[in-house]
């Protein structure tokens, strides 16, 4: 691993972020990037967030 990858992995571990379980050439960087833009949800939190957005879109489409 490169110094960059080791550093990013260490940051993610210290912040107790879940490991990325999908396919990615750079999973550690992906986790950090998602955290930096506010999308570092756990699996359960992501499911809840998706449901919230679906509900919000449903309400918005009814107003149109």
KOLVEX-840618 format. One line per 5 residues: number of its first residue (from 1); their letters; for each residue x, y, z of N, C-alpha, C, O, CB. Coordinates in Angstrom, 1 decimal. Glycine has a CB too. Layout:
NUM> a> X:Y:Z:X:Y:Z:X:Y:Z:X:Y:Z:X:Y:Z; ...
This chain:
1> xxxxx> 0.8:-1.2:0.0:0.0:0.0:0.0:0.9:1.2:0.0:2.0:1.2:0.5:-1.0:0.0:1.2; 0.3:2.3:-0.5:1.0:3.6:-0.6:0.9:4.3:0.8:0.0:4.0:1.6:0.6:4.5:-1.7; 1.7:5.3:1.0:1.6:6.1:2.2:0.2:6.8:2.3:-0.4:6.9:3.3:2.7:7.2:2.3; -0.3:7.2:1.1:-1.6:7.9:1.1:-2.7:6.9:1.5:-3.5:7.3:2.3:-1.8:8.4:-0.4; -2.7:5.7:0.9:-3.7:4.7:1.3:-3.6:4.4:2.8:-4.6:4.2:3.4:-3.5:3.5:0.4
6> xxxxx> -2.4:4.2:3.3:-2.2:3.9:4.7:-2.8:5.0:5.6:-3.4:4.7:6.6:-0.7:3.6:5.0; -2.5:6.2:5.2:-3.0:7.4:5.9:-4.5:7.5:5.9:-5.1:7.7:7.0:-2.4:8.7:5.4; -5.1:7.3:4.7:-6.6:7.3:4.6:-7.2:6.2:5.4:-8.2:6.4:6.1:-7.0:7.3:3.1; -6.6:5.0:5.4:-7.1:3.9:6.1:-7.1:4.2:7.6:-8.0:3.8:8.3:-6.3:2.6:5.8; -6.0:4.8:8.1:-5.8:5.1:9.5:-6.9:6.1:9.9:-7.5:6.0:11.0:-4.4:5.6:9.8
11> xxxxx> -7.1:7.1:9.1:-8.1:8.2:9.4:-9.5:7.5:9.5:-10.2:7.8:10.5:-8.2:9.2:8.3; -9.8:6.6:8.6:-11.1:6.0:8.6:-11.3:5.1:9.9:-12.3:5.0:10.5:-11.3:5.1:7.4; -10.2:4.4:10.2:-10.2:3.5:11.4:-10.4:4.4:12.7:-11.2:4.0:13.6:-8.9:2.7:11.6; -9.7:5.5:12.8:-9.8:6.4:14.0:-11.2:7.0:14.1:-11.7:7.2:15.2:-8.7:7.5:13.9; -11.8:7.2:13.0:-13.2:7.8:13.0:-14.3:6.7:13.0:-15.5:7.0:13.0:-13.4:8.6:11.7
16> xxxxx> -13.8:5.4:13.2:-14.7:4.3:13.3:-15.7:4.2:12.1:-16.9:3.9:12.3:-15.5:4.3:14.6; -15.2:4.4:10.9:-16.1:4.3:9.7:-16.1:2.9:9.3:-15.1:2.1:9.4:-15.6:5.2:8.6; -17.3:2.5:8.8:-17.4:1.1:8.2:-16.6:0.9:7.0:-16.4:1.9:6.2:-18.9:0.8:8.0; -16.1:-0.3:6.8:-15.4:-0.5:5.5:-16.4:-0.6:4.4:-17.5:-1.0:4.5:-14.6:-1.9:5.6; -15.9:-0.1:3.2:-16.7:-0.1:2.0:-16.9:-1.6:1.5:-15.9:-2.3:1.4:-16.1:0.7:0.9
21> xxxxx> -18.1:-2.0:1.3:-18.4:-3.4:1.0:-18.7:-3.6:-0.5:-18.9:-4.8:-0.9:-19.6:-3.9:1.8; -18.7:-2.5:-1.3:-19.0:-2.7:-2.7:-17.7:-2.8:-3.5:-16.6:-3.1:-2.9:-19.8:-1.5:-3.2; -17.8:-2.6:-4.8:-16.7:-2.7:-5.7:-16.1:-1.3:-5.9:-16.8:-0.3:-6.2:-17.0:-3.3:-7.0; -14.8:-1.1:-5.6:-14.1:0.1:-5.8:-12.7:-0.1:-5.9:-12.1:-1.0:-5.2:-14.5:1.2:-4.7; -12.0:0.6:-6.8:-10.6:0.4:-7.0:-9.9:1.0:-5.8:-8.8:0.6:-5.4:-10.1:1.1:-8.3
26> xxxxx> -10.5:2.0:-5.1:-9.9:2.7:-4.0:-11.0:2.8:-2.9:-11.5:3.9:-2.6:-9.4:4.1:-4.4; -11.3:1.7:-2.2:-12.4:1.8:-1.2:-12.1:2.7:0.0:-13.0:3.3:0.5:-12.6:0.4:-0.7; -10.8:2.8:0.4:-10.5:3.7:1.5:-10.8:5.1:1.2:-11.4:5.9:2.0:-9.1:3.5:2.0; -10.3:5.5:0.0:-10.6:6.9:-0.4:-12.0:7.2:-0.6:-12.5:8.3:-0.4:-9.8:7.2:-1.7; -12.8:6.2:-1.1:-14.2:6.4:-1.3:-14.9:6.6:0.0:-15.8:7.5:0.1:-14.8:5.1:-2.0
31> xxxxx> -14.6:5.9:1.0:-15.2:6.1:2.4:-14.9:7.4:2.9:-15.8:8.1:3.4:-14.7:5.0:3.4; -13.6:7.9:2.8:-13.2:9.2:3.2:-13.9:10.3:2.5:-14.4:11.3:3.0:-11.7:9.4:3.1; -14.0:10.2:1.2:-14.7:11.2:0.3:-16.2:11.3:0.7:-16.7:12.4:0.8:-14.5:10.8:-1.2; -16.8:10.2:0.9:-18.2:10.2:1.3:-18.4:10.9:2.6:-19.4:11.6:2.8:-18.8:8.8:1.3; -17.5:10.6:3.6:-17.5:11.2:4.9:-17.3:12.8:4.7:-18.0:13.5:5.4:-16.5:10.6:5.8
36> xxxxx> -16.4:13.2:3.9:-16.1:14.6:3.7:-17.3:15.4:3.2:-17.5:16.6:3.5:-15.0:14.8:2.8; -18.2:14.7:2.4:-19.4:15.4:1.9:-20.6:15.1:2.6:-21.8:15.3:2.2:-19.5:15.1:0.4; -20.5:14.5:3.8:-21.6:14.2:4.7:-22.4:13.0:4.4:-23.6:12.8:4.9:-22.5:15.4:4.6; -21.9:12.0:3.7:-22.6:10.8:3.3:-21.9:9.6:3.9:-21.8:8.6:3.2:-22.6:10.7:1.8; -21.5:9.7:5.1:-20.8:8.5:5.8:-21.8:7.8:6.7:-21.6:7.6:7.9:-19.6:9.0:6.6
41> xxxxx> -22.9:7.4:6.1:-24.0:6.7:6.8:-23.6:5.2:7.0:-23.0:4.6:6.2:-25.3:6.9:6.1; -24.1:4.7:8.2:-24.1:3.2:8.3:-25.1:2.7:7.4:-25.9:3.4:6.8:-24.4:2.8:9.9; -25.2:1.4:7.3:-26.2:0.7:6.4:-27.6:1.1:6.8:-28.4:1.4:6.0:-26.0:-0.8:6.4; -27.8:1.0:8.1:-29.2:1.4:8.6:-29.5:2.8:8.4:-30.6:3.2:8.0:-29.3:1.0:10.1; -28.5:3.7:8.6:-28.8:5.1:8.4:-29.0:5.4:7.0:-29.8:6.3:6.6:-27.6:5.9:9.0
46> xxxxx> -28.3:4.8:6.1:-28.5:5.0:4.6:-29.9:4.6:4.2:-30.5:5.3:3.5:-27.4:4.2:3.8; -30.3:3.4:4.7:-31.7:3.0:4.4:-32.7:4.0:4.9:-33.7:4.3:4.1:-32.0:1.6:5.1; -32.5:4.6:6.1:-33.5:5.6:6.6:-33.4:6.8:5.7:-34.4:7.5:5.5:-33.1:5.9:8.0; -32.2:7.2:5.3:-32.0:8.4:4.5:-32.7:8.3:3.2:-33.3:9.2:2.7:-30.5:8.8:4.4; -32.6:7.1:2.6:-33.2:6.9:1.3:-34.7:6.9:1.4:-35.4:7.5:0.6:-32.8:5.5:0.7
51> xxxxx> -35.3:6.3:2.5:-36.7:6.4:2.7:-37.2:7.8:2.9:-38.3:8.2:2.5:-37.1:5.5:3.9; -36.4:8.6:3.6:-36.7:10.0:3.8:-36.8:10.7:2.5:-37.7:11.5:2.2:-35.7:10.7:4.7; -35.8:10.5:1.6:-35.8:11.2:0.3:-37.0:10.7:-0.6:-37.6:11.5:-1.3:-34.5:10.9:-0.4; -37.3:9.4:-0.5:-38.4:8.9:-1.3:-39.7:9.5:-0.8:-40.5:9.9:-1.7:-38.5:7.3:-1.2; -39.8:9.7:0.5:-41.0:10.3:1.0:-41.1:11.8:0.6:-42.2:12.3:0.2:-41.1:10.2:2.6
56> xxxxx> -40.0:12.4:0.7:-39.9:13.9:0.3:-40.2:14.1:-1.2:-41.0:15.0:-1.5:-38.5:14.4:0.6; -39.7:13.2:-2.0:-40.0:13.3:-3.5:-41.5:13.0:-3.7:-42.1:13.7:-4.6:-39.1:12.3:-4.3; -42.0:12.1:-3.0:-43.5:11.7:-3.1:-44.3:12.9:-2.8:-45.3:13.2:-3.5:-43.8:10.5:-2.3; -44.0:13.6:-1.7:-44.7:14.8:-1.3:-44.6:15.9:-2.3:-45.5:16.6:-2.6:-44.3:15.3:0.1; -43.4:16.1:-2.8:-43.1:17.2:-3.8:-43.9:16.9:-5.1:-44.5:17.8:-5.7:-41.6:17.3:-4.1
61> xxxx> -43.9:15.7:-5.6:-44.6:15.4:-6.8:-46.1:15.5:-6.7:-46.8:15.8:-7.7:-44.3:13.9:-7.3; -46.7:15.4:-5.5:-48.1:15.6:-5.3:-48.5:17.1:-5.4:-49.6:17.4:-5.8:-48.5:15.1:-3.9; -47.5:18.0:-5.1:-47.8:19.4:-5.2:-47.7:20.0:-6.6:-48.2:21.1:-6.8:-46.8:20.2:-4.3; -47.1:19.2:-7.5:-47.0:19.7:-8.9:-48.2:19.6:-9.7:-48.3:19.9:-10.8:-45.9:19.0:-9.6
